[in-house]
Amino acid sequence: MELRHIRYFVAVADSGSVSGAARSQLHTSQPSLSRQLLDLEEGLGVKLFDRKSRGIYLTDAGFIFLEHCRQILKQVDDAVAATQSAPAILRVGILPGLEDTVLPRLNRIVAQYSSGAKMRITGASSPRLIDGLRAGTIDIAFLRQDEDAPDIHFDLTGHNEIALFLSAGHPLARQAEIGYTDLVRQTYVSVARQSAPALWRTIETWAQRKNLSLEPTHEAGNTASAFSLIRAVNGFSLLPTFTSQFLLPGVLVRQLADGPAALPLMIGHRPKSHSRASALVSIVRARWGRDTHHTIAVRAN
């Protein structure tokens, strides 16, 4: 038994005529409707109608079934209405540290489109955000582009400068200006490639261009771990400047002369996603694109 059988049954019961229900309510043929009603009765194992020359009448079982069918259809209609009126939820993925820069503007755009729309934020690394887009648990993400993600569409939205982070007791911390040659033979703390592949590639390309041997002495799983290692081993790291808001005591940030290129920041989404927030994703992409090539950075001290 399917929901359509219940709708057909109620329509015929209300009309008192198979032909009348077929013509005025269900817009189907009388033979087809009669066949559907017989299928319903066979499935239930009871007779719902008495068919007489003067019309069609409900049996006692039919009256009982009709009462329950009306309740079922009301619950279905109520569920549809509640679902359609529920506010859209935009599930946003974002690189940790960019919340203060991205979310106020995103809130304004979403509020202008729909006052009832809500957002659900997930902070994670770019690889994890891409996994979320693919799994359908994230609708839109502010992240780094991944060349191995052809199923994800990326729009450029800004850049993040890369700066030098080092321990307060590091010899370079006393220099007024630090260049890339000063990094030779210093203790280098890198962030793992699998956690920040775009950062890793950018630094690797820059080091090769400068003919700089920059082999990591230690590898951190994420930015927070990098700061701990920098302080613990009296080393340095190259990280986006916006991460300076997470600095631990004893870790400094400095500009590096002729350092790596700024990291592109992207808006990512999955074009074939069928989320209820698809319209919101399109609005955000269109509105953000009007002022896209700006730099999101934190001033180095």
N, C-alpha and C positions, 0 to 999 in steps of 0.2 A: 504494500500500500504506500502510495506517495501523496505528497501534499496536494497535488492536482486532483487526485481522486476525492479528497475531502472537500475541496472547493466545488467540484462538479456536483457532489452529493448535496451540499447545502443549497446550491443554486437551483437544483431540480426540486428539492423539498420546499423551498420558498415559492417557486413558480407554480408547482403543482402540475407541471407539464414538461416532458422531455423536449418536445419541439419548441416550446416557448423559451425555456432556459437556453437551449442551443442557439436560438436565433437572436434573442434580445440581450442575453447576459454573457454567454461564453463564446459567441461568434465561432461556432463550430458546426459540423453537420449532425443531424439527428442520429443517423446510424452509428457514427463514431462515439457520440455521447452515450448511447444505449450500450454499446460495447464496453465502455469504461465503467458504467454502473454495474454491469454483470460481472466484470473483473473484480470490482470492489466486493460485491456480495460473495463471490467465490472465494476470495481471499479471506474474508471474515468468517465464512461458513454459516452465515445467517441470511435470511431474506429481509431486505430493508424496505421494499416497496411491494404493494399489491397493485398489479397492473390490470385495470378494468377498462371496458369500452368507453366509459365516461371520464377516464383520467387515471392518474397514478396517485396512490395514497401510501402514506407511511405505515409500516407495521409497528407493533409495540417496540420491537427491537430497533426499528428505524427512529422512533421518537427518542429513545435513550441515546442512540448513537448521535443524533442531531444535536442534542444538548452538549455533549462532549466536543463535537466538531466545532460548534460555535466558540467554545472556550479556547480550543486550539488555534483557530484562525485569529481570534482576538490577541492571543499571546504572540503569534507570529507578526501581526500588524504592529503591535506595541514594540516588539523587538526591532522591527525595521525602522519605525519612527525614532526610537531612541538612538539607534545606530547612526541614522542620517543626521540627527541633530547634535550628536556628540562632537565636541570640539576636536579639530585635527591636532595631532601631536607630531611635531617635527623632531625627529630623533637626530641629534647633531653630534658628530664626532669632532674632536679638536685636540691638537697637540698640547700637552700640559705646558702652561706658562703663557698661552695666548688668550686665555679666557678674558682678561681685563680689556684687551684690545679688540677682540672680535665680538664678544657677546653683547655689549651695549648697542652697537650698530645693528647686529642681527635682531635684537629685541625690537628695535624701532621698525625695521622692515616688516617683521612678522606682525607686529601690532597694527601697522597701517593696513595690512592686507586683511587681517581677521582679528577682531578684538578678543574672540574666544579661543584662538589658537594657543597651544601650549608648546613648550620645548622640553626635551629630555636630553641632558648632556652626558656624553661619555668622553673622558679624557684618556688617551692612550697614544702609543707610538704609531707612526704611519703604517707599518705592516699590519698591526692589529686593527686599525681603522679600515684598511682595505678589506680585511677579513670580514669586518662587520658590514661593510657595504655589500659584499658578495652574499653574505648570509641573510641580508634583509633586515638586520637588527639596527642598522644606521641608514638614514635617508640621505644625509649630506655630511661631508667632512671637510675640515680645514687641515690640510696635510701636505706631505711631499709627494711628488709624482713618482710612480714606480714604472720603469720601462717594461717590467714583466706583468703588467696589469692592463692588457689591451681591452678588457671588458669594462674598465672604469674610464669615465670621461673626466678630464681635468681642465679646469679654467684657471688661468693665472690671476691671482688676486693681490700679490704683493711680494716683497722680498724681506728676508731676515739677514741682517749683517752678522758676520762671524767675528768674534773677538778672542783675545788671549786671556785665559783664566789661569792664575798661578797662586801659589801659596804666598802668604805675607812675608815669610822668611826667605823667599827665593831671591838669588842674587839679581835677577832681571827686574825685580820689583822696584829696585832703586834707580833704574835707568829712566831718563826722561823720555826717550824714544826707543822702541824695540822693533828690530827688523827681523826678517825671516832667518838671516844668517846667525842671529843670536840664539836660535833654537837648537843649533847643532850640538850634539852630545849632552843635551839636557834630558831630564827624566820626563818622558811624554806619556800622558794618560789619554787613551782614546776611548770613545764609546763604541761598543760592539757593532759590527757591520749589520748584523741581523736586526738590531734594535733601531739603528738610524742609518739606513743604507745611503740615502741622499747626502747626508753630512759626510759619511765615510768617502763616497766617490768624489765629492767636491774637494775635500782636503787632499786626497790621493792625487787628483789631477793637478791641483795647485803645486804640490810638492814636486811632482815630476817635471812640471814646467820650470820650476825654480832650481831643478837639479839638486833638490834637498833630500837627503836621506832622513826620512821621518818614520822610523820604526817604533811602534808603541812599546814602551817598557811595561806598561800595565794596561789592562782593558777593563772598562766599567760596563756594567749591564745597562745603565741609564744615566741620566744627568746627575741625579742625586748621588749615585754611587761615584760618579766622576769627581764631584766636589769633595767627597770624603777621602778618595784616593789622593787627590791633589794635595790636600792638607797633610795626609798621613805620610806621603813619600816625598814631600817638598818638591812636587812636580808642576807641570803645566798641562793645559788642554786647550783645544780650539773648539768653541761652542757658540751657538747662536746667542746674540747679546740679550735677547729677552729672558734667557734663563738666569740672568743676574739677580732676578727677584728671589731666587731660591738660594742665593749664596749663603754658605756657612761662615761663621766667624773664622777669620784666619785665611780666607780665600779672597783674592782681589781680581778685578777685571781691568784689562788695559787694551788700548788700541794697538794693533799690529800693523806696522807700515807695510804697504803692498801685500796685504794678507789675501786669504782666499776670497773668491767671488761670493756675493750674497746668495743665500739659498732661496730659490723661488718657493713661494707659498701658494698652494693650489686649493681650489674648491673642487672636491671630487664627488661624483654621484654615479650611480649605475643607470644608464639610459633605459634599460628594459624593466626597471623596477615598477611594480604595480601598487605601491604604497598609497594609502589615502592622503599622504602628504605630498604627492607628486606635484600638485599645483603650487604648493608652498615652495618646493624645491625650485621650480621654474621661476617663481617670483624673486626668490633670493638671488639666483644666478643672474637674472636680468638686471635687478637693481644694483647688485654689487659690481656688475660689469661696467657700469657707467663711470666708476672711479676706481679702476682696477690696479693700475701700475704704481701703487704707492709702496713705500717702505715701512714695514712694521719692525721697529727696533727700539732698543732701550739704550740710552746714552751710557757709554763706558766711562768709568771714573778713573 
